Amino acid sequence: MYKALVGGERFRFDSLKEVLAKANEIKSGDELAGIAARSDSERIAAKIALSEETLARIHGEPVIEDAITDAVHAAHDEVGFRSISALTVGEFREVVLSESFPTEWNGGLASAIGPEIAAATAKLMSDLDLIVAASRLQVVTKCRNTQGERGVFGCRIQPNHPTDDVTGIMLSALDGLMYGCGDAVIGVNPATESPDTVGRVLHAIHDLIELTGAPTQSCVLSHITTQLAALERGAPVDLLFQSVAGSEAANRSFGISLDMLAEGRDAVAESHRRRAHEFVGEQFMYFETGQGSALSADAHHGVDQLTLEARAQSVARLYDPFLVNSVVGFIGPEYLANSRQITRAGLEDHFVGKLMGLPMGCDVCYTNHVDSDQNDNDNLLALLGLAGCMFVMGVPAGDDVMLNYQSTSYHDVASVRKLLGSGPAPEFASWLSEQRGWDPAQGILELPEQWWAAVGARSLPAIGA
């Protein structure tokens, strides 16, 4: 039993699941699930009760008993955990915010921090706490290039097309490259879920990378089974993608299992060995998460959105990913009702992932029926940049014409890079400097005529043919 006294009123919470849910900041999804605090006093009481519990107790009381819990606990660094297990959550928050924490964290502590502990810590933090703490934690990964180093603010080009037209996708991708975007990945969400479509787009992006010499990764964000079917037919899979959730039941609704992810990873690893000269590292998994996914599948088990998000990220951690990002405002107002909730969720998701040692990015976004606008997107983008977010999306004009939601644009990425004095991955930055006309201060590449003649509009229909 968890207990606290607030304003002369006694509150008690019968389980870790309950106290975590009621300590959470206001989220419409938690209210929809009927698990949110019923008043500010109850929320404060839950935070107090949570702050006084030890990390050992939280680690020993799983909020869900399923295959994810088993796998995460099996991979947990029990030896490293001993150094912090006696701390309360409140004490651990102070440790995380201390100047010395990054040194200890870099020594391997990240693998000893489980999802419930990461979520509990975030629930005791202000927005500024989340920004400051995450900004000092760096996660470096390598595939075709290197992501996550100090001063790198990456970007995924997201050149989606409503009919998967290869020419349209390539024009959009070229536009992004001209703004210095695309170092994280050129990643397409296909409109059609078929191995033929996925293979055609993968070949086209690979051809574009080869023709331009841009040191970046390709990905088509279809279901993992579709990507593997395309791989079997000879498609070049740089990054293997899958959306994941925080409960086994929710992942089952996605049509995936932990074994399926492991088998897919092995298949792509084998293909990369045959293409070893193309890569500078061996991390090639890409995962997307987002608060509300388990609830939307009716697979939340009474657990709050933030804790489930941390559990989803702990699934990603099992496979040593190259990239992970929360698609923070994509599901809709039933789960995050307005800009305030989206901003909070974006900062939480980024911090929790970083604390567990993940290469965290964010799709700063909202759907058109939520109480938010582009100014709110700009605000969260700037805050995440200050927080050391590893990468964000680059969508033409910030308006995805296939998925019909609002995200961040190539121009936005260039603006934040100028604001923070940051840039793309080092290999990508070197490539840009070799192209005539690249001006980091302006954030745009003026391509010479011969460059266009080789890979520009006249050649686009032939790419991926």
Helices and strands as residue ranges (DSSP letters): E 2-6, E 9-13, H 16-22, H 28-33, H 40-51, H 55-59, H 67-75, H 78-81, H 89-97, H 101-106, G 109-112, H 115-123, H 127-135, E 141-142, E 146-147, E 154-157, H 166-178, E 185-188, H 195-212, E 218-220, H 224-232, E 240-243, H 248-253, H 258-274, G 276-278, E 285-289, H 293-296, H 305-317, E 323-327, H 339-355, E 360-363, H 374-386, E 391-394, G 396-398, E 399-400, E 405-406, H 410-420, H 426-434, E 438-439, E 444-445, H 449-455, G 460-462
